[in-house]
Amino acid sequence: MALLAASGSAAIAGTSSGGEARCELPRHTPERVVVEIIDGETLLLDDATKVRLIGALAPSAFDIPTATGFAPSTDWPPAQEAQAALKRLAKGRNVKLAFAKRRTDRYGRLLAHVFVEDKNGSTWLQGAMLSYGQARAYGIPESYDCIDGLKAAEASARTTRQGLWASPAYQVHSARRNYELLRLRNTYQLVDGTVIKAQRTRSGRIYLNFGTNWRTDFSASIPTSLSRAQPAWAASLLDLQGKRVRIRGWITRRNGPMIEIEDPSQIEQQVSSDGPLQSAPQQ
């Protein structure tokens, strides 16, 4: 059975600075002006609305637990560079917003895809930030729209080592380095490795184990709710045993280091070390 990384939407259109990175979501909001850049992923508009660039995770000092001597969000160089890039792209510009199902975060900020509007058309701000290597592609539940475009922009920057991808702090990690991954728990990471065992439990939860000892080795966990919602995709995961796979997400500790999967786009079967990744449409 073929695999794999299904997207959260069929978002392949719209305009973007990110090459093949495109996003098509309806833009119903009136144009607003960006008056301030709060950080590398947050805008303040002229109506006092705060907008978070959903899908483009900007660097933070909290990304690297071992980094000392940096004050979070102010003295971490990649965070400063991302904020400066966003300022160049958006401050003083007219923008329109597009929304997925989830419109706000717990702090009351709008979660939106942002499009800079000018006489030449529109530029997808997330796509631009990712293509310049100033953010990483991610999603949260009900906000995985345009994930294919986000990952395409990220891949372009990663291949050419632009922005944060030039820093050792943001390199893709090996699934075999358990202790390193444990040190990075509570941070967002990309992890590459070969699936040693793929199994489904009686409850329907699926585990992809990247070592021979699940108590200590890295693994990815696919919850029952997701496997039942997409049975064909879930079944294809069992064919990953012996295959090289990339997992993206937040590192937690469940016995060994683990990433809990919220969306199919977090799992990609690799064709080469950092080349094309097989994909399949989401059901």
C-alpha positions as CSV (number, residue, x, y, z in Angstrom):
1,M,0.0,0.0,0.0
2,A,1.5,3.4,-1.0
3,L,2.0,6.2,1.4
4,L,1.6,9.0,2.6
5,A,1.8,12.5,4.0
6,A,-1.8,13.6,3.5
7,S,-2.5,17.3,3.9
8,G,-5.1,18.9,6.0
9,S,-6.5,20.6,2.9
10,A,-6.1,20.6,-0.8
11,A,-4.6,24.1,-0.6
12,I,-2.4,24.5,-3.7
13,A,-3.4,27.9,-5.0
14,G,-3.1,31.5,-4.2
15,T,0.0,33.7,-4.7
16,S,3.2,33.4,-2.7
17,S,6.8,34.4,-2.6
18,G,7.6,30.7,-1.9
19,G,7.9,29.2,-5.3
20,E,5.5,26.2,-5.3
21,A,4.3,27.2,-1.9
22,R,0.7,28.3,-2.4
23,C,-2.4,28.7,-0.3
24,E,-6.0,29.1,-1.3
25,L,-8.3,30.2,1.4
26,P,-11.1,32.8,1.0
27,R,-10.3,36.2,2.2
28,H,-13.4,37.9,3.6
29,T,-11.8,40.5,5.8
30,P,-11.4,44.2,4.8
31,E,-7.9,45.4,4.2
32,R,-6.1,46.5,7.4
33,V,-2.6,48.1,7.9
34,V,0.1,46.4,9.9
35,V,1.3,48.9,12.5
36,E,3.7,46.8,14.6
37,I,5.6,43.6,14.5
38,I,5.4,42.1,17.9
39,D,7.6,39.1,17.2
40,G,8.5,36.8,14.4
41,E,5.0,35.4,14.0
42,T,2.7,38.1,15.5
43,L,1.3,41.3,13.9
44,L,-0.5,44.3,15.4
45,L,-3.1,45.8,13.0
46,D,-4.4,49.4,12.9
47,D,-7.7,48.3,14.6
48,A,-5.6,47.0,17.6
49,T,-6.1,43.4,16.5
50,K,-3.2,41.0,17.2
51,V,-2.7,38.3,14.5
52,R,-0.6,35.2,14.8
53,L,0.7,33.7,11.5
54,I,-0.7,30.3,11.9
55,G,1.4,27.6,10.2
56,A,4.7,29.5,10.4
57,L,6.5,28.8,13.6
58,A,9.1,31.5,14.2
59,P,12.3,30.8,16.2
60,S,12.3,31.3,19.9
61,A,15.0,30.9,22.6
62,F,12.8,28.2,24.1
63,D,13.6,26.1,21.0
64,I,17.0,25.2,22.5
65,P,16.8,24.2,26.1
66,T,20.6,24.1,26.4
67,A,21.1,27.6,25.1
68,T,22.3,29.8,27.9
69,G,22.9,33.5,28.0
70,F,19.9,34.3,25.9
71,A,16.8,36.1,27.1
72,P,13.8,34.4,25.5
73,S,12.4,36.2,22.5
74,T,14.8,39.1,22.7
75,D,18.4,37.9,22.6
76,W,18.1,34.7,20.6
77,P,19.6,35.7,17.2
78,P,17.3,33.5,15.0
79,A,14.3,35.1,16.7
80,Q,15.7,38.6,16.1
81,E,16.3,37.8,12.5
82,A,12.8,36.4,12.0
83,Q,11.2,39.5,13.6
84,A,13.4,41.7,11.3
85,A,12.3,39.8,8.2
86,L,8.7,40.0,9.1
87,K,9.1,43.8,9.6
88,R,10.6,44.2,6.2
89,L,7.8,42.1,4.6
90,A,4.7,43.5,6.4
91,K,5.1,46.7,8.5
92,G,3.1,49.5,7.1
93,R,1.6,47.2,4.4
94,N,-2.1,46.5,3.7
95,V,-3.1,43.0,4.5
96,K,-6.1,40.7,4.3
97,L,-6.8,37.7,6.5
98,A,-8.0,34.2,5.7
99,F,-9.1,31.7,8.4
100,A,-9.3,28.0,8.9
101,K,-11.8,26.4,11.3
102,R,-10.1,27.7,14.4
103,R,-9.9,31.5,14.4
104,T,-8.4,32.4,17.8
105,D,-5.8,31.1,20.3
106,R,-6.2,31.1,24.0
107,Y,-4.7,34.5,24.3
108,G,-7.4,36.0,22.0
109,R,-5.1,36.5,19.0
110,L,-6.5,35.8,15.6
111,L,-5.1,32.7,13.9
112,A,-4.9,33.6,10.3
113,H,-3.2,33.2,7.0
114,V,-2.1,36.7,6.0
115,F,-1.8,38.2,2.5
116,V,0.0,41.4,1.8
117,E,-1.9,43.3,-0.8
118,D,-0.5,45.8,-3.3
119,K,-0.9,46.9,-6.9
120,N,0.9,43.8,-8.2
121,G,-1.4,41.3,-6.4
122,S,-1.0,39.6,-3.1
123,T,1.8,37.8,-1.2
124,W,1.2,35.0,1.2
125,L,3.1,36.1,4.3
126,Q,3.6,32.6,5.7
127,G,4.9,31.3,2.5
128,A,7.4,34.2,2.3
129,M,8.7,33.7,5.8
130,L,9.1,30.0,5.3
131,S,10.8,30.4,1.9
132,Y,13.3,32.8,3.5
133,G,14.1,30.3,6.2
134,Q,12.6,32.5,9.0
135,A,10.0,29.9,10.3
136,R,9.2,26.2,10.2
137,A,5.9,24.7,8.9
138,Y,3.5,23.3,11.6
139,G,-0.1,23.1,12.4
140,I,-2.5,22.9,15.4
141,P,-5.8,21.0,15.4
142,E,-8.3,22.6,13.0
143,S,-5.6,24.7,11.5
144,Y,-3.7,22.5,9.1
145,D,-5.0,24.2,6.1
146,C,-2.4,25.0,3.4
147,I,0.1,22.6,5.1
148,D,1.4,21.3,1.7
149,G,2.3,24.9,0.7
150,L,3.8,25.6,4.0
151,K,6.0,22.5,3.8
152,A,7.0,23.2,0.2
153,A,8.2,26.7,1.2
154,E,10.1,25.2,4.2
155,A,11.8,22.6,2.1
156,S,13.1,25.1,-0.4
157,A,14.8,27.1,2.4
158,R,16.0,24.0,4.1
159,T,17.6,22.6,1.0
160,T,19.5,25.9,0.4
161,R,20.3,26.4,4.1
162,Q,18.6,29.8,4.3
163,G,17.8,31.5,7.5
164,L,17.4,29.3,10.6
165,W,18.4,26.2,8.5
166,A,22.0,27.5,8.5
167,S,22.1,27.1,12.3
168,P,23.1,23.8,13.9
169,A,20.3,24.5,16.4
170,Y,17.6,23.8,13.8
171,Q,19.0,20.8,11.9
172,V,16.9,17.7,11.3
173,H,17.6,15.2,14.1
174,S,18.4,11.5,13.9
175,A,15.8,9.2,15.5
176,R,18.6,7.1,16.8
177,R,19.9,9.8,19.1
178,N,17.5,9.2,22.0
179,Y,19.2,11.2,24.6
180,E,19.5,14.2,22.4
181,L,15.8,14.0,21.6
182,L,15.0,13.8,25.3
183,R,17.0,16.9,26.0
184,L,14.8,18.6,23.3
185,R,11.5,17.6,24.9
186,N,8.8,20.3,24.7
187,T,10.3,21.7,21.5
188,Y,9.2,21.4,17.9
189,Q,11.6,19.2,15.8
190,L,12.0,17.3,12.6
191,V,13.2,13.8,13.2
192,D,14.5,11.3,10.5
193,G,14.9,7.6,10.9
194,T,14.0,4.1,9.8
195,V,10.9,2.5,11.3
196,I,11.9,-0.7,13.0
197,K,8.4,-1.7,13.9
198,A,4.9,-0.5,13.0
199,Q,2.1,-1.8,15.0
200,R,-1.6,-1.2,15.8
201,T,-2.9,-1.9,19.3
202,R,-6.3,-3.4,20.1
203,S,-7.7,0.1,20.8
204,G,-6.7,1.3,17.3
205,R,-3.7,3.4,18.3
206,I,-0.7,3.0,16.0
207,Y,3.0,3.2,17.0
208,L,5.9,3.7,14.8
209,N,9.0,2.6,16.7
210,F,12.4,3.7,15.5
211,G,14.4,1.4,17.7
212,T,14.3,-2.1,19.1
213,N,13.3,-1.0,22.7
214,W,10.1,1.1,22.8
215,R,10.8,1.9,26.4
216,T,13.8,4.0,25.5
217,D,13.8,4.6,21.7
218,F,12.1,7.3,19.7
219,S,8.6,6.6,18.5
220,A,5.6,8.3,16.9
221,S,2.1,7.7,18.2
222,I,-1.0,7.9,16.1
223,P,-4.1,8.2,18.3
224,T,-7.2,6.0,17.8
225,S,-9.3,9.0,16.9
226,L,-7.1,9.8,13.9
227,S,-6.6,6.2,12.8
228,R,-10.4,5.7,12.8
229,A,-11.1,8.9,11.0
230,Q,-8.7,7.9,8.2
231,P,-8.7,4.1,8.0
232,A,-7.0,3.7,4.7
233,W,-4.2,6.2,5.6
234,A,-3.8,4.5,9.0
235,A,-3.5,1.1,7.4
236,S,-0.8,2.4,5.1
237,L,1.3,3.3,8.1
238,L,1.8,-0.4,8.9
239,D,3.7,-0.7,5.6
240,L,6.3,1.8,6.9
241,Q,8.2,-0.9,8.7
242,G,11.8,-0.9,7.3
243,K,11.2,2.5,5.5
244,R,12.9,5.8,6.1
245,V,10.5,8.4,7.5
246,R,10.5,12.0,8.7
247,I,8.3,12.9,11.7
248,R,7.6,16.5,12.6
249,G,6.1,17.7,15.9
250,W,6.6,18.4,19.5
251,I,8.9,16.1,21.4
252,T,7.4,14.6,24.6
253,R,8.6,11.9,26.9
254,R,6.6,8.7,27.0
255,N,9.1,6.1,28.1
256,G,11.5,7.3,25.4
257,P,11.1,10.4,23.3
258,M,7.9,10.6,21.3
259,I,5.9,12.7,18.9
260,E,2.1,12.5,19.1
261,I,0.6,12.8,15.7
262,E,-2.3,15.2,15.2
263,D,-2.4,15.3,11.4
264,P,-1.2,13.0,8.6
265,S,1.1,15.7,7.3
266,Q,3.4,15.1,10.2
267,I,4.5,11.8,8.8
268,E,6.5,11.7,5.5
269,Q,8.2,8.8,3.8
270,Q,11.5,9.9,2.4
271,V,12.7,9.2,-1.1
272,S,16.2,10.6,-0.5
273,S,18.0,12.2,2.5
274,D,16.2,15.5,2.0
275,G,14.5,15.2,-1.3
276,P,10.9,14.6,-2.5
277,L,8.5,12.9,-0.1
278,Q,5.7,10.6,-1.1
279,S,2.3,11.9,-0.5
280,A,-1.3,10.8,-0.8
281,P,-4.6,12.7,-0.8
282,Q,-6.4,12.9,2.5
283,Q,-9.7,11.1,2.7
